[in-house]
Amino acid sequence: MNLYFPPFIYSFFLFSGTLISISSSSLFGMWMGLEINLMSFIPMIINLENNKKSSEAAIKYFLIQAMASAMVIFMALYFYLFSGYVFSQTPNLLITLALCMKLGMAPFHFWFPEVLEGLSWVNSLLLLTWQKISPLVILSIFFFNKALITMALISAIVGAISGINQTSMRKILAFSSISHLGWISSLMYFNSSLWISYFYIYCFTSFILCFSFWMLNLNFFSQLMLNQNINEKFIIFINLLSLGGLPPLLGFLPKWISIMVMSNNFPILIILISSSLITLYFYTRLCFSTFTLYTQSMNWFSKNKTSKNFYIMSLFTLLSMFGIIPLSIFSI
C-alpha cells in the first residue's frame, strides 16, 4: 500500500531533523537528527516526482547515507567505550570520512552527480544546500585535521576538472558543489567560523540558479543555445560566473575572505585558486559558445514568462561589487 502524506509533512520533519542535529550536545542526538532528515527527504524524492529516475536516485541516496550514518553511530559507541586510550584519534578519523561521504566530497563523490541528475530542481536545491547543513556543523566539531585538508584539496581539484566536459546543468552544479566543499572544509581546517558565511553565499547563489533553471525549464546547455532571449542568457551566466567566483561578483566575496584567512599557507592557497580558475575556464567557454552559436528554431519552451523576481534576485549578484570594493580598501 502506497502511503502519501502532504508535502508540508515531509518539509516539517526535514526541518526538524536538521535542527535536532545542529542543536544536540551528544553524538547520539546528532545521529538521530541525521536519520530523521534522511527518512524525510527520501519520500520527497519518490512521492513528489514518481518516475524511474527518481526512484533510482532515492535508492542510491539511501544506501550511501545509511552506510555513513552507521559509521557515525559506531564511532559514537567507540568514543563512549574507549575514550582516552591509545587509538583515541581513530573515531575522529572515521567520523570525518563518514561525514565527507554524506556531503559527497571527493573521493566519495561518485554518487552525488548521479543522484542529483535524477531529482527535480526543487529537490536538487535541497540536496545542494539544506542537506549539507547538518553534516557540515557536525564536521566542524569532530574532524581529523590531516584527513579533512586532504579531502578538501582533492574535492577542489576533482570538482573543477570533472565539470569541464559536462553539458547537464545538474551535473555542473554537482561538481561545482564538490569544489566549493573543498573551500569550506579548508576554512574549517584553519579553525575559522567564516565557513558559515561562505556557505550562506553559496546557498544564495545556488538558489538563484536552481530557481532560474526551474522557471525556464532548462536541463542542458543545448537548450540554452536555442533560447532567443539575450537577457535571460546574460542573467544566467552572470550567476554562473558568480558561482565560480569571478570578481567582482557576489561569489568572489567568500573566496576573497578565504584567501585572507589562508594567506599564510601558500601551497594550499595555490591549489584552491587553481581549481577556481579551471571552473571559471569552462564556465566562460560555455558562455562564449552559448552567445555565439545561435539558431532560429525553438525546440523547447519555458514554463512561464520571466518574472521580475528573476531579475531582482540576480541584481544582488551585480550589486555585490559595491560592497567588495570598500572592503578591499579597508583591508589595506
C-alpha positions in Angstrom: 0.0 0.0 0.0 1.4 3.4 -1.1 1.1 5.9 1.7 1.2 9.5 0.7 1.4 12.5 3.0 1.1 16.2 2.1 4.5 17.8 1.2 4.5 20.1 4.2 4.7 16.9 6.5 8.0 15.9 4.8 9.2 19.5 5.0 8.4 19.7 8.7 10.5 16.5 9.5 13.3 17.7 7.2 13.5 21.0 9.1 13.2 19.2 12.5 15.9 16.7 11.7 18.4 19.5 10.8 17.5 21.4 14.0 18.0 18.4 16.2 21.4 17.7 14.7 22.8 21.2 15.0 21.4 21.8 18.5 22.2 18.4 20.1 25.0 18.2 22.7 25.6 14.4 22.1 26.7 12.3 19.1 23.6 10.2 19.5 21.4 13.2 19.2 23.3 14.4 16.1 22.9 10.9 14.6 19.2 10.8 15.3 18.8 14.2 13.6 20.6 12.9 10.6 18.4 9.9 10.4 15.2 12.0 10.7 16.5 14.2 7.9 17.3 11.2 5.7 14.0 9.5 6.2 12.0 12.6 5.4 14.0 13.5 2.2 13.6 10.1 0.5 9.8 10.3 0.4 10.1 13.7 -1.1 12.2 12.3 -3.9 9.9 9.3 -4.6 6.3 10.6 -4.0 6.7 14.1 -5.4 8.4 13.0 -8.6 7.3 9.4 -9.1 9.5 8.2 -12.0 12.1 5.6 -12.5 15.0 8.0 -12.5 13.9 9.5 -9.1 13.4 6.0 -7.6 17.0 5.0 -8.7 18.3 8.3 -7.2 16.4 7.6 -3.9 17.9 4.1 -3.6 21.4 5.4 -4.2 21.0 8.2 -1.8 19.6 5.9 0.9 22.4 3.3 0.6 25.2 5.9 0.8 23.6 7.9 3.7 22.7 4.7 5.6 26.3 3.5 5.3 27.7 6.8 6.5 25.2 7.0 9.4 26.2 3.5 10.5 29.8 4.6 10.7 28.8 7.7 12.8 26.8 5.8 15.4 29.5 3.1 15.6 32.2 5.7 16.3 29.9 7.3 18.9 29.9 3.9 20.7 33.7 3.7 20.3 34.0 7.2 21.9 31.9 6.0 24.8 33.8 2.8 25.4 37.4 3.6 24.6 37.8 7.3 25.1 41.3 8.2 26.3 43.0 5.0 25.1 45.8 4.6 22.6 43.7 4.9 19.4 41.6 7.8 20.6 42.0 9.7 17.3 40.5 6.8 15.3 36.9 7.9 15.9 37.7 11.4 14.7 39.2 10.0 11.5 36.3 7.7 10.8 33.6 10.3 11.6 35.4 12.7 9.3 35.3 10.1 6.5 31.7 9.3 7.1 30.6 12.9 7.1 32.6 13.6 4.0 30.8 10.7 2.4 27.4 12.2 3.4 28.4 15.5 1.9 29.7 14.0 -1.4 33.3 15.2 -1.0 36.0 13.5 -3.1 37.0 10.7 -3.2 33.5 9.7 -2.0 31.8 11.9 -4.6 30.7 9.4 -7.3 27.1 9.0 -6.0 26.5 12.8 -5.8 26.2 13.8 -9.5 24.2 10.6 -10.3 21.7 11.3 -7.5 21.3 14.9 -8.4 20.7 14.0 -12.1 17.5 12.2 -11.0 16.0 15.0 -9.0 13.7 17.9 -9.8 15.0 21.4 -9.4 13.3 21.8 -6.0 14.9 18.7 -4.6 18.2 19.5 -6.3 18.3 22.8 -4.4 17.6 21.0 -1.1 20.3 18.5 -1.8 22.8 21.2 -2.7 22.0 23.4 0.3 19.8 22.3 3.1 21.0 18.7 3.2 24.6 19.9 3.8 23.9 21.9 7.0 23.8 19.0 9.5 26.9 17.2 8.2 28.9 20.4 8.0 28.0 21.5 11.5 28.9 18.1 12.9 32.1 18.0 10.8 33.2 21.4 12.2 33.1 19.8 15.7 34.6 16.4 15.0 37.2 16.4 12.4 40.7 14.9 11.9 43.0 17.6 10.6 45.0 15.7 8.1 42.1 13.8 6.6 40.0 16.9 6.3 42.5 19.0 4.5 43.5 16.1 2.2 39.9 15.6 1.1 39.3 19.3 0.9 42.1 19.7 -1.7 41.1 16.6 -3.6 37.5 17.9 -3.7 38.6 21.2 -5.0 40.6 19.7 -7.8 38.2 16.8 -8.7 35.2 19.2 -8.7 36.9 21.6 -11.1 38.3 19.0 -13.5 35.2 16.8 -13.6 33.0 19.6 -14.6 34.9 20.5 -17.8 33.1 18.2 -20.3 29.7 18.3 -18.7 26.6 19.7 -20.5 24.0 18.8 -17.9 23.0 21.7 -15.7 22.6 19.4 -12.7 26.0 17.8 -13.1 27.7 21.1 -13.4 26.1 22.3 -10.2 27.0 19.0 -8.6 30.7 19.2 -9.4 30.7 22.9 -8.5 29.3 21.9 -5.1 32.1 19.4 -4.6 34.6 22.2 -5.5 33.0 24.6 -3.0 33.1 22.0 -0.3 36.8 22.0 -0.7 36.9 25.7 0.1 34.5 25.3 3.0 36.5 22.4 4.5 39.7 24.3 4.1 38.3 27.2 6.2 37.3 24.6 8.8 40.8 23.3 8.9 42.1 26.7 9.8 39.5 26.8 12.7 37.7 29.7 11.1 34.0 30.2 11.6 33.9 32.1 8.3 32.9 28.9 6.6 29.3 29.7 7.7 29.4 33.0 5.7 30.9 31.1 2.7 28.1 28.6 2.9 25.4 31.3 3.2 26.5 33.0 0.0 26.9 29.6 -1.8 23.3 28.7 -0.8 22.0 32.1 -2.1 23.8 31.7 -5.4 22.6 28.1 -5.8 19.0 29.2 -5.1 19.1 31.8 -7.8 20.5 29.3 -10.4 18.1 26.5 -9.5 15.1 28.9 -9.5 16.2 30.2 -12.9 16.6 26.7 -14.4 13.3 25.6 -13.0 11.5 28.7 -14.2 13.0 28.5 -17.7 12.7 24.7 -17.8 16.4 24.2 -18.5 18.2 20.9 -18.1 21.1 21.1 -20.7 23.2 23.8 -22.2 21.9 22.8 -25.7 18.5 24.1 -24.6 20.1 27.4 -23.6 21.6 27.9 -27.0 18.1 27.7 -28.6 16.8 30.5 -26.3 16.3 33.7 -28.2 16.1 35.9 -25.1 19.5 37.5 -24.7 18.6 39.0 -21.3 17.9 35.5 -19.8 21.2 34.2 -21.2 23.1 37.1 -19.7 21.5 36.8 -16.2 22.1 33.0 -16.1 25.7 33.4 -17.0 26.3 36.3 -14.6 25.0 34.0 -11.8 27.1 31.0 -13.1 30.3 33.2 -13.1 29.4 34.4 -9.6 29.1 30.7 -8.5 32.6 30.2 -10.0 34.0 33.1 -8.0 34.6 35.7 -10.7 35.5 39.1 -9.3 33.8 41.5 -8.5 30.6 39.4 -8.4 29.0 38.1 -5.2 30.6 34.6 -5.4 34.0 36.2 -5.2 33.4 37.7 -1.8 33.7 34.4 0.2 36.7 33.3 -1.8 38.4 36.6 -1.2 37.7 36.2 2.6 39.1 32.7 2.4 42.3 33.9 0.7 42.8 36.4 3.5 42.4 33.7 6.1 44.7 31.2 4.4 47.3 33.8 3.2 50.0 32.3 5.4 49.6 28.8 3.9 50.7 29.3 0.3 50.6 25.7 -1.1 47.0 25.1 0.0 46.0 28.5 -1.4 47.6 27.8 -4.8 45.7 24.6 -5.2 42.4 26.2 -4.3 42.9 29.2 -6.5 44.0 26.9 -9.4 40.8 24.9 -9.0 38.7 28.0 -9.2 40.5 29.1 -12.4 39.7 25.8 -14.0 36.0 26.2 -13.0 35.9 29.7 -14.4 37.5 28.5 -17.6 34.8 26.1 -18.5 32.0 28.5 -17.4 33.5 31.1 -19.7 33.8 28.7 -22.5 30.2 27.7 -22.2 29.2 31.3 -22.0 31.0 32.2 -25.3 29.6 29.1 -27.1 26.1 29.9 -26.0 26.2 33.5 -27.1 28.0 32.8 -30.4 26.1 29.7 -31.6 22.6 30.9 -32.4 19.6 29.2 -34.1 16.2 30.4 -35.1 14.4 27.2 -34.3 12.7 26.8 -30.9 12.6 23.2 -29.8 11.8 23.9 -26.2 9.6 26.3 -24.2 9.8 27.8 -20.7 7.1 27.1 -18.2 6.1 30.7 -18.0 7.2 34.2 -18.8 10.2 35.5 -17.0 9.1 37.1 -13.7 10.5 40.2 -12.2 11.8 38.2 -9.2 14.2 36.5 -11.5 15.9 39.8 -12.3 15.6 41.2 -8.8 17.4 38.3 -7.2 20.1 38.4 -9.9 20.6 42.1 -9.1 22.1 41.2 -5.8 24.9 39.3 -7.7 25.8 42.5 -9.5 25.4 44.9 -6.6 27.8 43.0 -4.5 30.7 44.7 -6.3 29.8 47.9 -4.4 30.4 46.0 -1.2 33.6 44.3 -2.2 35.4 47.5 -3.3 35.1 49.2 0.2 36.1 46.0 2.0 39.2 45.7 -0.1 40.1 49.4 0.6 39.6 49.0 4.4 41.7 45.8 4.5 44.6 47.7 3.0 
